[in-house]
Amino acid sequence: MSDKQKHASAYWKENIKYLAILLVIWFAVSFGCGILFREELDQFRLGGFKLGFWFAQQGSIYVFVILIFVYVRLMNKLDKKYGFDD
């Protein structure tokens, strides 16, 4: 395996690791906070709405958008690390 192929393989391995972590966070927020822990979160209010309802309707979308920006930042660093930032 050439040096370029090793870099590409390591790049994609790290990329998949970042994707898996970010998707687990999104799943935990959308499914966990919106469905599983809804009753416990409904004891608190945010903007006049129960927190569990807010996470199910708005919170998971906000977290998803934030995770997109985090992913872009991580990928820019990863590109620089492996020399793929043309």
PyMOL Python script that loads the backbone (N, CA, C, O; Angstrom):
from pymol import cmd

cmd.read_pdbstr("""\
ATOM      1  N   MET A   1       0.854  -1.176   0.000  1.00  0.00           N
ATOM      2  CA  MET A   1       0.000   0.000   0.000  1.00  0.00           C
ATOM      3  C   MET A   1       0.898   1.236   0.000  1.00  0.00           C
ATOM      4  O   MET A   1       1.836   1.327   0.792  1.00  0.00           O
ATOM      5  N   SER A   2       0.611   2.172  -0.877  1.00  0.00           N
ATOM      6  CA  SER A   2       1.432   3.372  -0.984  1.00  0.00           C
ATOM      7  C   SER A   2       1.148   4.322   0.180  1.00  0.00           C
ATOM      8  O   SER A   2       0.167   4.174   0.909  1.00  0.00           O
ATOM      9  N   ASP A   3       2.028   5.289   0.326  1.00  0.00           N
ATOM     10  CA  ASP A   3       1.895   6.268   1.403  1.00  0.00           C
ATOM     11  C   ASP A   3       0.616   7.096   1.230  1.00  0.00           C
ATOM     12  O   ASP A   3      -0.041   7.445   2.211  1.00  0.00           O
ATOM     13  N   LYS A   4       0.273   7.403  -0.013  1.00  0.00           N
ATOM     14  CA  LYS A   4      -0.942   8.173  -0.295  1.00  0.00           C
ATOM     15  C   LYS A   4      -2.187   7.380   0.096  1.00  0.00           C
ATOM     16  O   LYS A   4      -3.134   7.945   0.643  1.00  0.00           O
ATOM     17  N   GLN A   5      -2.191   6.092  -0.176  1.00  0.00           N
ATOM     18  CA  GLN A   5      -3.326   5.240   0.184  1.00  0.00           C
ATOM     19  C   GLN A   5      -3.454   5.111   1.701  1.00  0.00           C
ATOM     20  O   GLN A   5      -4.564   5.057   2.231  1.00  0.00           O
ATOM     21  N   LYS A   6      -2.316   5.062   2.397  1.00  0.00           N
ATOM     22  CA  LYS A   6      -2.356   4.988   3.866  1.00  0.00           C
ATOM     23  C   LYS A   6      -2.959   6.269   4.438  1.00  0.00           C
ATOM     24  O   LYS A   6      -3.765   6.215   5.367  1.00  0.00           O
ATOM     25  N   HIS A   7      -2.568   7.430   3.882  1.00  0.00           N
ATOM     26  CA  HIS A   7      -3.132   8.698   4.341  1.00  0.00           C
ATOM     27  C   HIS A   7      -4.635   8.746   4.078  1.00  0.00           C
ATOM     28  O   HIS A   7      -5.410   9.171   4.935  1.00  0.00           O
ATOM     29  N   ALA A   8      -5.041   8.306   2.880  1.00  0.00           N
ATOM     30  CA  ALA A   8      -6.462   8.320   2.533  1.00  0.00           C
ATOM     31  C   ALA A   8      -7.253   7.382   3.439  1.00  0.00           C
ATOM     32  O   ALA A   8      -8.361   7.711   3.863  1.00  0.00           O
ATOM     33  N   SER A   9      -6.693   6.229   3.732  1.00  0.00           N
ATOM     34  CA  SER A   9      -7.368   5.269   4.603  1.00  0.00           C
ATOM     35  C   SER A   9      -7.509   5.828   6.023  1.00  0.00           C
ATOM     36  O   SER A   9      -8.570   5.705   6.635  1.00  0.00           O
ATOM     37  N   ALA A  10      -6.451   6.434   6.541  1.00  0.00           N
ATOM     38  CA  ALA A  10      -6.502   7.026   7.878  1.00  0.00           C
ATOM     39  C   ALA A  10      -7.478   8.207   7.907  1.00  0.00           C
ATOM     40  O   ALA A  10      -8.199   8.405   8.885  1.00  0.00           O
ATOM     41  N   TYR A  11      -7.491   8.978   6.833  1.00  0.00           N
ATOM     42  CA  TYR A  11      -8.408  10.120   6.710  1.00  0.00           C
ATOM     43  C   TYR A  11      -9.856   9.644   6.819  1.00  0.00           C
ATOM     44  O   TYR A  11     -10.636  10.189   7.600  1.00  0.00           O
ATOM     45  N   TRP A  12     -10.212   8.627   6.035  1.00  0.00           N
ATOM     46  CA  TRP A  12     -11.595   8.152   6.037  1.00  0.00           C
ATOM     47  C   TRP A  12     -11.959   7.464   7.338  1.00  0.00           C
ATOM     48  O   TRP A  12     -13.107   7.531   7.777  1.00  0.00           O
ATOM     49  N   LYS A  13     -11.004   6.810   7.953  1.00  0.00           N
ATOM     50  CA  LYS A  13     -11.264   6.172   9.248  1.00  0.00           C
ATOM     51  C   LYS A  13     -11.606   7.231  10.299  1.00  0.00           C
ATOM     52  O   LYS A  13     -12.544   7.061  11.077  1.00  0.00           O
ATOM     53  N   GLU A  14     -10.852   8.305  10.316  1.00  0.00           N
ATOM     54  CA  GLU A  14     -11.114   9.385  11.262  1.00  0.00           C
ATOM     55  C   GLU A  14     -12.413  10.114  10.917  1.00  0.00           C
ATOM     56  O   GLU A  14     -13.150  10.526  11.812  1.00  0.00           O
ATOM     57  N   ASN A  15     -12.694  10.272   9.630  1.00  0.00           N
ATOM     58  CA  ASN A  15     -13.929  10.900   9.182  1.00  0.00           C
ATOM     59  C   ASN A  15     -15.144  10.092   9.656  1.00  0.00           C
ATOM     60  O   ASN A  15     -16.104  10.662  10.174  1.00  0.00           O
ATOM     61  N   ILE A  16     -15.102   8.793   9.483  1.00  0.00           N
ATOM     62  CA  ILE A  16     -16.211   7.927   9.921  1.00  0.00           C
ATOM     63  C   ILE A  16     -16.374   7.977  11.437  1.00  0.00           C
ATOM     64  O   ILE A  16     -17.494   7.932  11.945  1.00  0.00           O
ATOM     65  N   LYS A  17     -15.262   8.070  12.157  1.00  0.00           N
ATOM     66  CA  LYS A  17     -15.331   8.180  13.620  1.00  0.00           C
ATOM     67  C   LYS A  17     -16.059   9.461  14.013  1.00  0.00           C
ATOM     68  O   LYS A  17     -16.926   9.438  14.886  1.00  0.00           O
ATOM     69  N   TYR A  18     -15.709  10.593  13.366  1.00  0.00           N
ATOM     70  CA  TYR A  18     -16.399  11.853  13.649  1.00  0.00           C
ATOM     71  C   TYR A  18     -17.883  11.757  13.324  1.00  0.00           C
ATOM     72  O   TYR A  18     -18.724  12.207  14.103  1.00  0.00           O
ATOM     73  N   LEU A  19     -18.204  11.174  12.179  1.00  0.00           N
ATOM     74  CA  LEU A  19     -19.611  11.018  11.789  1.00  0.00           C
ATOM     75  C   LEU A  19     -20.389  10.187  12.803  1.00  0.00           C
ATOM     76  O   LEU A  19     -21.504  10.546  13.181  1.00  0.00           O
ATOM     77  N   ALA A  20     -19.806   9.088  13.236  1.00  0.00           N
ATOM     78  CA  ALA A  20     -20.482   8.214  14.198  1.00  0.00           C
ATOM     79  C   ALA A  20     -20.743   8.951  15.509  1.00  0.00           C
ATOM     80  O   ALA A  20     -21.837   8.857  16.066  1.00  0.00           O
ATOM     81  N   ILE A  21     -19.749   9.679  16.003  1.00  0.00           N
ATOM     82  CA  ILE A  21     -19.916  10.410  17.259  1.00  0.00           C
ATOM     83  C   ILE A  21     -20.998  11.473  17.134  1.00  0.00           C
ATOM     84  O   ILE A  21     -21.848  11.601  18.015  1.00  0.00           O
ATOM     85  N   LEU A  22     -20.972  12.231  16.050  1.00  0.00           N
ATOM     86  CA  LEU A  22     -21.958  13.295  15.868  1.00  0.00           C
ATOM     87  C   LEU A  22     -23.369  12.739  15.672  1.00  0.00           C
ATOM     88  O   LEU A  22     -24.337  13.326  16.156  1.00  0.00           O
ATOM     89  N   LEU A  23     -23.491  11.628  14.974  1.00  0.00           N
ATOM     90  CA  LEU A  23     -24.813  11.012  14.800  1.00  0.00           C
ATOM     91  C   LEU A  23     -25.355  10.436  16.107  1.00  0.00           C
ATOM     92  O   LEU A  23     -26.561  10.475  16.351  1.00  0.00           O
ATOM     93  N   VAL A  24     -24.473   9.907  16.940  1.00  0.00           N
ATOM     94  CA  VAL A  24     -24.903   9.414  18.256  1.00  0.00           C
ATOM     95  C   VAL A  24     -25.405  10.578  19.107  1.00  0.00           C
ATOM     96  O   VAL A  24     -26.411  10.448  19.804  1.00  0.00           O
ATOM     97  N   ILE A  25     -24.707  11.717  19.051  1.00  0.00           N
ATOM     98  CA  ILE A  25     -25.162  12.899  19.795  1.00  0.00           C
ATOM     99  C   ILE A  25     -26.523  13.339  19.289  1.00  0.00           C
ATOM    100  O   ILE A  25     -27.419  13.626  20.082  1.00  0.00           O
ATOM    101  N   TRP A  26     -26.686  13.396  17.962  1.00  0.00           N
ATOM    102  CA  TRP A  26     -27.972  13.813  17.414  1.00  0.00           C
ATOM    103  C   TRP A  26     -29.082  12.839  17.792  1.00  0.00           C
ATOM    104  O   TRP A  26     -30.186  13.263  18.133  1.00  0.00           O
ATOM    105  N   PHE A  27     -28.801  11.539  17.736  1.00  0.00           N
ATOM    106  CA  PHE A  27     -29.789  10.538  18.121  1.00  0.00           C
ATOM    107  C   PHE A  27     -30.163  10.691  19.587  1.00  0.00           C
ATOM    108  O   PHE A  27     -31.341  10.628  19.941  1.00  0.00           O
ATOM    109  N   ALA A  28     -29.160  10.892  20.442  1.00  0.00           N
ATOM    110  CA  ALA A  28     -29.428  11.035  21.874  1.00  0.00           C
ATOM    111  C   ALA A  28     -30.310  12.244  22.153  1.00  0.00           C
ATOM    112  O   ALA A  28     -31.205  12.184  22.997  1.00  0.00           O
ATOM    113  N   VAL A  29     -30.061  13.336  21.449  1.00  0.00           N
ATOM    114  CA  VAL A  29     -30.866  14.538  21.667  1.00  0.00           C
ATOM    115  C   VAL A  29     -32.263  14.368  21.082  1.00  0.00           C
ATOM    116  O   VAL A  29     -33.252  14.659  21.754  1.00  0.00           O
ATOM    117  N   SER A  30     -32.357  13.904  19.852  1.00  0.00           N
ATOM    118  CA  SER A  30     -33.678  13.823  19.217  1.00  0.00           C
ATOM    119  C   SER A  30     -34.534  12.703  19.796  1.00  0.00           C
ATOM    120  O   SER A  30     -35.698  12.925  20.127  1.00  0.00           O
ATOM    121  N   PHE A  31     -33.980  11.516  19.920  1.00  0.00           N
ATOM    122  CA  PHE A  31     -34.767  10.391  20.432  1.00  0.00           C
ATOM    123  C   PHE A  31     -34.810  10.395  21.955  1.00  0.00           C
ATOM    124  O   PHE A  31     -35.863  10.185  22.557  1.00  0.00           O
ATOM    125  N   GLY A  32     -33.660  10.636  22.567  1.00  0.00           N
ATOM    126  CA  GLY A  32     -33.585  10.600  24.032  1.00  0.00           C
ATOM    127  C   GLY A  32     -34.369  11.712  24.677  1.00  0.00           C
ATOM    128  O   GLY A  32     -35.255  11.461  25.494  1.00  0.00           O
ATOM    129  N   CYS A  33     -34.047  12.962  24.315  1.00  0.00           N
ATOM    130  CA  CYS A  33     -34.714  14.100  24.946  1.00  0.00           C
ATOM    131  C   CYS A  33     -36.142  14.282  24.456  1.00  0.00           C
ATOM    132  O   CYS A  33     -37.001  14.731  25.216  1.00  0.00           O
ATOM    133  N   GLY A  34     -36.408  13.945  23.215  1.00  0.00           N
ATOM    134  CA  GLY A  34     -37.746  14.146  22.665  1.00  0.00           C
ATOM    135  C   GLY A  34     -38.727  13.044  22.995  1.00  0.00           C
ATOM    136  O   GLY A  34     -39.935  13.277  23.017  1.00  0.00           O
ATOM    137  N   ILE A  35     -38.220  11.825  23.256  1.00  0.00           N
ATOM    138  CA  ILE A  35     -39.129  10.692  23.473  1.00  0.00           C
ATOM    139  C   ILE A  35     -38.864  10.002  24.814  1.00  0.00           C
ATOM    140  O   ILE A  35     -39.756   9.925  25.659  1.00  0.00           O
ATOM    141  N   LEU A  36     -37.650   9.505  25.008  1.00  0.00           N
ATOM    142  CA  LEU A  36     -37.365   8.696  26.197  1.00  0.00           C
ATOM    143  C   LEU A  36     -37.431   9.483  27.504  1.00  0.00           C
ATOM    144  O   LEU A  36     -38.011   9.012  28.482  1.00  0.00           O
ATOM    145  N   PHE A  37     -36.842  10.673  27.525  1.00  0.00           N
ATOM    146  CA  PHE A  37     -36.778  11.461  28.760  1.00  0.00           C
ATOM    147  C   PHE A  37     -37.760  12.624  28.750  1.00  0.00           C
ATOM    148  O   PHE A  37     -37.599  13.594  29.492  1.00  0.00           O
ATOM    149  N   ARG A  38     -38.769  12.519  27.909  1.00  0.00           N
ATOM    150  CA  ARG A  38     -39.747  13.595  27.765  1.00  0.00           C
ATOM    151  C   ARG A  38     -40.452  13.924  29.079  1.00  0.00           C
ATOM    152  O   ARG A  38     -40.598  15.095  29.428  1.00  0.00           O
ATOM    153  N   GLU A  39     -40.882  12.915  29.795  1.00  0.00           N
ATOM    154  CA  GLU A  39     -41.635  13.151  31.029  1.00  0.00           C
ATOM    155  C   GLU A  39     -40.788  13.872  32.076  1.00  0.00           C
ATOM    156  O   GLU A  39     -41.275  14.769  32.764  1.00  0.00           O
ATOM    157  N   GLU A  40     -39.525  13.479  32.194  1.00  0.00           N
ATOM    158  CA  GLU A  40     -38.646  14.137  33.160  1.00  0.00           C
ATOM    159  C   GLU A  40     -38.352  15.573  32.729  1.00  0.00           C
ATOM    160  O   GLU A  40     -38.300  16.476  33.563  1.00  0.00           O
ATOM    161  N   LEU A  41     -38.160  15.779  31.431  1.00  0.00           N
ATOM    162  CA  LEU A  41     -37.857  17.119  30.930  1.00  0.00           C
ATOM    163  C   LEU A  41     -39.066  18.042  30.948  1.00  0.00           C
ATOM    164  O   LEU A  41     -38.914  19.263  30.990  1.00  0.00           O
ATOM    165  N   ASP A  42     -40.266  17.468  30.915  1.00  0.00           N
ATOM    166  CA  ASP A  42     -41.476  18.288  30.918  1.00  0.00           C
ATOM    167  C   ASP A  42     -41.689  19.022  32.245  1.00  0.00           C
ATOM    168  O   ASP A  42     -42.575  19.871  32.338  1.00  0.00           O
ATOM    169  N   GLN A  43     -40.904  18.714  33.258  1.00  0.00           N
ATOM    170  CA  GLN A  43     -40.980  19.436  34.526  1.00  0.00           C
ATOM    171  C   GLN A  43     -40.433  20.854  34.380  1.00  0.00           C
ATOM    172  O   GLN A  43     -40.720  21.722  35.204  1.00  0.00           O
ATOM    173  N   PHE A  44     -39.644  21.088  33.330  1.00  0.00           N
ATOM    174  CA  PHE A  44     -39.045  22.387  33.089  1.00  0.00           C
ATOM    175  C   PHE A  44     -39.697  23.019  31.865  1.00  0.00           C
ATOM    176  O   PHE A  44     -40.230  22.325  30.999  1.00  0.00           O
ATOM    177  N   ARG A  45     -39.645  24.335  31.811  1.00  0.00           N
ATOM    178  CA  ARG A  45     -40.234  25.048  30.683  1.00  0.00           C
ATOM    179  C   ARG A  45     -39.178  25.914  29.997  1.00  0.00           C
ATOM    180  O   ARG A  45     -38.268  26.448  30.632  1.00  0.00           O
ATOM    181  N   LEU A  46     -39.334  26.031  28.680  1.00  0.00           N
ATOM    182  CA  LEU A  46     -38.456  26.871  27.873  1.00  0.00           C
ATOM    183  C   LEU A  46     -39.335  27.638  26.893  1.00  0.00           C
ATOM    184  O   LEU A  46     -39.962  27.045  26.015  1.00  0.00           O
ATOM    185  N   GLY A  47     -39.378  28.961  27.046  1.00  0.00           N
ATOM    186  CA  GLY A  47     -40.216  29.786  26.168  1.00  0.00           C
ATOM    187  C   GLY A  47     -41.689  29.495  26.326  1.00  0.00           C
ATOM    188  O   GLY A  47     -42.451  29.655  25.372  1.00  0.00           O
ATOM    189  N   GLY A  48     -42.114  29.072  27.505  1.00  0.00           N
ATOM    190  CA  GLY A  48     -43.516  28.772  27.755  1.00  0.00           C
ATOM    191  C   GLY A  48     -43.930  27.356  27.393  1.00  0.00           C
ATOM    192  O   GLY A  48     -45.072  26.969  27.640  1.00  0.00           O
ATOM    193  N   PHE A  49     -43.038  26.586  26.819  1.00  0.00           N
ATOM    194  CA  PHE A  49     -43.347  25.212  26.429  1.00  0.00           C
ATOM    195  C   PHE A  49     -42.611  24.232  27.326  1.00  0.00           C
ATOM    196  O   PHE A  49     -41.537  24.532  27.847  1.00  0.00           O
ATOM    197  N   LYS A  50     -43.195  23.073  27.499  1.00  0.00           N
ATOM    198  CA  LYS A  50     -42.516  22.023  28.255  1.00  0.00           C
ATOM    199  C   LYS A  50     -41.241  21.630  27.521  1.00  0.00           C
ATOM    200  O   LYS A  50     -41.227  21.541  26.294  1.00  0.00           O
ATOM    201  N   LEU A  51     -40.166  21.396  28.281  1.00  0.00           N
ATOM    202  CA  LEU A  51     -38.861  21.164  27.675  1.00  0.00           C
ATOM    203  C   LEU A  51     -38.825  19.912  26.808  1.00  0.00           C
ATOM    204  O   LEU A  51     -38.174  19.920  25.763  1.00  0.00           O
ATOM    205  N   GLY A  52     -39.497  18.843  27.201  1.00  0.00           N
ATOM    206  CA  GLY A  52     -39.550  17.628  26.386  1.00  0.00           C
ATOM    207  C   GLY A  52     -40.211  17.884  25.043  1.00  0.00           C
ATOM    208  O   GLY A  52     -39.736  17.409  24.011  1.00  0.00           O
ATOM    209  N   PHE A  53     -41.311  18.637  25.054  1.00  0.00           N
ATOM    210  CA  PHE A  53     -41.986  19.010  23.806  1.00  0.00           C
ATOM    211  C   PHE A  53     -41.081  19.885  22.952  1.00  0.00           C
ATOM    212  O   PHE A  53     -41.001  19.705  21.737  1.00  0.00           O
ATOM    213  N   TRP A  54     -40.395  20.838  23.591  1.00  0.00           N
ATOM    214  CA  TRP A  54     -39.513  21.737  22.848  1.00  0.00           C
ATOM    215  C   TRP A  54     -38.403  20.959  22.146  1.00  0.00           C
ATOM    216  O   TRP A  54     -38.102  21.227  20.983  1.00  0.00           O
ATOM    217  N   PHE A  55     -37.785  19.989  22.848  1.00  0.00           N
ATOM    218  CA  PHE A  55     -36.738  19.185  22.224  1.00  0.00           C
ATOM    219  C   PHE A  55     -37.288  18.378  21.053  1.00  0.00           C
ATOM    220  O   PHE A  55     -36.623  18.240  20.026  1.00  0.00           O
ATOM    221  N   ALA A  56     -38.489  17.850  21.202  1.00  0.00           N
ATOM    222  CA  ALA A  56     -39.076  17.053  20.125  1.00  0.00           C
ATOM    223  C   ALA A  56     -39.380  17.921  18.909  1.00  0.00           C
ATOM    224  O   ALA A  56     -39.243  17.458  17.776  1.00  0.00           O
ATOM    225  N   GLN A  57     -39.788  19.165  19.120  1.00  0.00           N
ATOM    226  CA  GLN A  57     -40.197  20.020  18.008  1.00  0.00           C
ATOM    227  C   GLN A  57     -39.086  20.918  17.475  1.00  0.00           C
ATOM    228  O   GLN A  57     -38.978  21.105  16.263  1.00  0.00           O
ATOM    229  N   GLN A  58     -38.262  21.476  18.353  1.00  0.00           N
ATOM    230  CA  GLN A  58     -37.275  22.463  17.931  1.00  0.00           C
ATOM    231  C   GLN A  58     -35.847  22.083  18.303  1.00  0.00           C
ATOM    232  O   GLN A  58     -34.930  22.263  17.503  1.00  0.00           O
ATOM    233  N   GLY A  59     -35.656  21.570  19.487  1.00  0.00           N
ATOM    234  CA  GLY A  59     -34.323  21.335  20.010  1.00  0.00           C
ATOM    235  C   GLY A  59     -33.471  20.417  19.165  1.00  0.00           C
ATOM    236  O   GLY A  59     -32.287  20.685  18.958  1.00  0.00           O
ATOM    237  N   SER A  60     -34.052  19.344  18.675  1.00  0.00           N
ATOM    238  CA  SER A  60     -33.266  18.411  17.871  1.00  0.00           C
ATOM    239  C   SER A  60     -32.852  19.043  16.538  1.00  0.00           C
ATOM    240  O   SER A  60     -31.795  18.712  16.000  1.00  0.00           O
ATOM    241  N   ILE A  61     -33.670  19.943  16.007  1.00  0.00           N
ATOM    242  CA  ILE A  61     -33.313  20.640  14.771  1.00  0.00           C
ATOM    243  C   ILE A  61     -32.154  21.594  15.029  1.00  0.00           C
ATOM    244  O   ILE A  61     -31.212  21.656  14.240  1.00  0.00           O
ATOM    245  N   TYR A  62     -32.221  22.338  16.135  1.00  0.00           N
ATOM    246  CA  TYR A  62     -31.129  23.251  16.484  1.00  0.00           C
ATOM    247  C   TYR A  62     -29.828  22.490  16.704  1.00  0.00           C
ATOM    248  O   TYR A  62     -28.769  22.904  16.234  1.00  0.00           O
ATOM    249  N   VAL A  63     -29.915  21.387  17.413  1.00  0.00           N
ATOM    250  CA  VAL A  63     -28.723  20.579  17.663  1.00  0.00           C
ATOM    251  C   VAL A  63     -28.172  20.045  16.348  1.00  0.00           C
ATOM    252  O   VAL A  63     -26.955  20.023  16.164  1.00  0.00           O
ATOM    253  N   PHE A  64     -29.024  19.617  15.437  1.00  0.00           N
ATOM    254  CA  PHE A  64     -28.573  19.122  14.137  1.00  0.00           C
ATOM    255  C   PHE A  64     -27.822  20.211  13.367  1.00  0.00           C
ATOM    256  O   PHE A  64     -26.769  19.939  12.789  1.00  0.00           O
ATOM    257  N   VAL A  65     -28.343  21.423  13.352  1.00  0.00           N
ATOM    258  CA  VAL A  65     -27.672  22.522  12.653  1.00  0.00           C
ATOM    259  C   VAL A  65     -26.324  22.829  13.308  1.00  0.00           C
ATOM    260  O   VAL A  65     -25.340  23.063  12.607  1.00  0.00           O
ATOM    261  N   ILE A  66     -26.267  22.830  14.626  1.00  0.00           N
ATOM    262  CA  ILE A  66     -25.000  23.045  15.328  1.00  0.00           C
ATOM    263  C   ILE A  66     -24.007  21.944  14.988  1.00  0.00           C
ATOM    264  O   ILE A  66     -22.825  22.216  14.779  1.00  0.00           O
ATOM    265  N   LEU A  67     -24.479  20.704  14.932  1.00  0.00           N
ATOM    266  CA  LEU A  67     -23.600  19.585  14.598  1.00  0.00           C
ATOM    267  C   LEU A  67     -23.068  19.681  13.166  1.00  0.00           C
ATOM    268  O   LEU A  67     -21.964  19.215  12.885  1.00  0.00           O
ATOM    269  N   ILE A  68     -23.836  20.274  12.269  1.00  0.00           N
ATOM    270  CA  ILE A  68     -23.346  20.488  10.905  1.00  0.00           C
ATOM    271  C   ILE A  68     -22.134  21.423  10.931  1.00  0.00           C
ATOM    272  O   ILE A  68     -21.126  21.156  10.277  1.00  0.00           O
ATOM    273  N   PHE A  69     -22.236  22.517  11.689  1.00  0.00           N
ATOM    274  CA  PHE A  69     -21.115  23.445  11.792  1.00  0.00           C
ATOM    275  C   PHE A  69     -19.909  22.800  12.479  1.00  0.00           C
ATOM    276  O   PHE A  69     -18.768  23.035  12.082  1.00  0.00           O
ATOM    277  N   VAL A  70     -20.161  21.992  13.501  1.00  0.00           N
ATOM    278  CA  VAL A  70     -19.079  21.272  14.171  1.00  0.00           C
ATOM    279  C   VAL A  70     -18.405  20.321  13.180  1.00  0.00           C
ATOM    280  O   VAL A  70     -17.178  20.231  13.143  1.00  0.00           O
ATOM    281  N   TYR A  71     -19.199  19.618  12.385  1.00  0.00           N
ATOM    282  CA  TYR A  71     -18.643  18.691  11.397  1.00  0.00           C
ATOM    283  C   TYR A  71     -17.783  19.429  10.364  1.00  0.00           C
ATOM    284  O   TYR A  71     -16.705  18.957  10.002  1.00  0.00           O
ATOM    285  N   VAL A  72     -18.253  20.569   9.897  1.00  0.00           N
ATOM    286  CA  VAL A  72     -17.480  21.353   8.931  1.00  0.00           C
ATOM    287  C   VAL A  72     -16.145  21.767   9.540  1.00  0.00           C
ATOM    288  O   VAL A  72     -15.108  21.678   8.883  1.00  0.00           O
ATOM    289  N   ARG A  73     -16.168  22.210  10.771  1.00  0.00           N
ATOM    290  CA  ARG A  73     -14.921  22.615  11.435  1.00  0.00           C
ATOM    291  C   ARG A  73     -13.978  21.426  11.610  1.00  0.00           C
ATOM    292  O   ARG A  73     -12.778  21.538  11.358  1.00  0.00           O
ATOM    293  N   LEU A  74     -14.519  20.293  12.041  1.00  0.00           N
ATOM    294  CA  LEU A  74     -13.694  19.095  12.203  1.00  0.00           C
ATOM    295  C   LEU A  74     -13.107  18.642  10.874  1.00  0.00           C
ATOM    296  O   LEU A  74     -11.946  18.236  10.812  1.00  0.00           O
ATOM    297  N   MET A  75     -13.896  18.709   9.822  1.00  0.00           N
ATOM    298  CA  MET A  75     -13.404  18.281   8.511  1.00  0.00           C
ATOM    299  C   MET A  75     -12.343  19.229   7.970  1.00  0.00           C
ATOM    300  O   MET A  75     -11.401  18.786   7.313  1.00  0.00           O
ATOM    301  N   ASN A  76     -12.478  20.518   8.233  1.00  0.00           N
ATOM    302  CA  ASN A  76     -11.434  21.453   7.806  1.00  0.00           C
ATOM    303  C   ASN A  76     -10.118  21.150   8.508  1.00  0.00           C
ATOM    304  O   ASN A  76      -9.056  21.184   7.887  1.00  0.00           O
ATOM    305  N   LYS A  77     -10.189  20.853   9.802  1.00  0.00           N
ATOM    306  CA  LYS A  77      -8.971  20.477  10.536  1.00  0.00           C
ATOM    307  C   LYS A  77      -8.406  19.167  10.007  1.00  0.00           C
ATOM    308  O   LYS A  77      -7.192  19.025   9.860  1.00  0.00           O
ATOM    309  N   LEU A  78      -9.280  18.214   9.723  1.00  0.00           N
ATOM    310  CA  LEU A  78      -8.847  16.918   9.219  1.00  0.00           C
ATOM    311  C   LEU A  78      -8.204  17.053   7.835  1.00  0.00           C
ATOM    312  O   LEU A  78      -7.196  16.406   7.548  1.00  0.00           O
ATOM    313  N   ASP A  79      -8.785  17.886   6.994  1.00  0.00           N
ATOM    314  CA  ASP A  79      -8.203  18.128   5.672  1.00  0.00           C
ATOM    315  C   ASP A  79      -6.794  18.695   5.780  1.00  0.00           C
ATOM    316  O   ASP A  79      -5.890  18.277   5.057  1.00  0.00           O
ATOM    317  N   LYS A  80      -6.613  19.651   6.689  1.00  0.00           N
ATOM    318  CA  LYS A  80      -5.285  20.228   6.880  1.00  0.00           C
ATOM    319  C   LYS A  80      -4.311  19.196   7.442  1.00  0.00           C
ATOM    320  O   LYS A  80      -3.147  19.145   7.044  1.00  0.00           O
ATOM    321  N   LYS A  81      -4.795  18.381   8.362  1.00  0.00           N
ATOM    322  CA  LYS A  81      -3.938  17.369   8.991  1.00  0.00           C
ATOM    323  C   LYS A  81      -3.379  16.390   7.956  1.00  0.00           C
ATOM    324  O   LYS A  81      -2.209  16.013   8.026  1.00  0.00           O
ATOM    325  N   TYR A  82      -4.204  15.985   7.008  1.00  0.00           N
ATOM    326  CA  TYR A  82      -3.788  14.983   6.022  1.00  0.00           C
ATOM    327  C   TYR A  82      -3.393  15.597   4.673  1.00  0.00           C
ATOM    328  O   TYR A  82      -3.107  14.872   3.720  1.00  0.00           O
ATOM    329  N   GLY A  83      -3.379  16.914   4.597  1.00  0.00           N
ATOM    330  CA  GLY A  83      -2.918  17.575   3.381  1.00  0.00           C
ATOM    331  C   GLY A  83      -3.888  17.538   2.219  1.00  0.00           C
ATOM    332  O   GLY A  83      -3.470  17.562   1.062  1.00  0.00           O
ATOM    333  N   PHE A  84      -5.186  17.480   2.512  1.00  0.00           N
ATOM    334  CA  PHE A  84      -6.194  17.466   1.459  1.00  0.00           C
ATOM    335  C   PHE A  84      -6.872  18.830   1.306  1.00  0.00           C
ATOM    336  O   PHE A  84      -7.927  18.927   0.680  1.00  0.00           O
ATOM    337  N   ASP A  85      -6.284  19.868   1.864  1.00  0.00           N
ATOM    338  CA  ASP A  85      -6.870  21.210   1.809  1.00  0.00           C
ATOM    339  C   ASP A  85      -6.279  21.994   0.650  1.00  0.00           C
ATOM    340  O   ASP A  85      -5.367  22.801   0.833  1.00  0.00           O
ATOM    341  N   ASP A  86      -6.797  21.753  -0.527  1.00  0.00           N
ATOM    342  CA  ASP A  86      -6.282  22.411  -1.745  1.00  0.00           C
ATOM    343  C   ASP A  86      -6.654  23.855  -1.789  1.00  0.00           C
ATOM    344  O   ASP A  86      -6.304  24.555  -2.739  1.00  0.00           O
TER     345      ASP A  86
END
""", "prot")
cmd.dss("prot")
cmd.show_as("cartoon", "prot")
cmd.util.cbc("prot")
cmd.orient("prot")
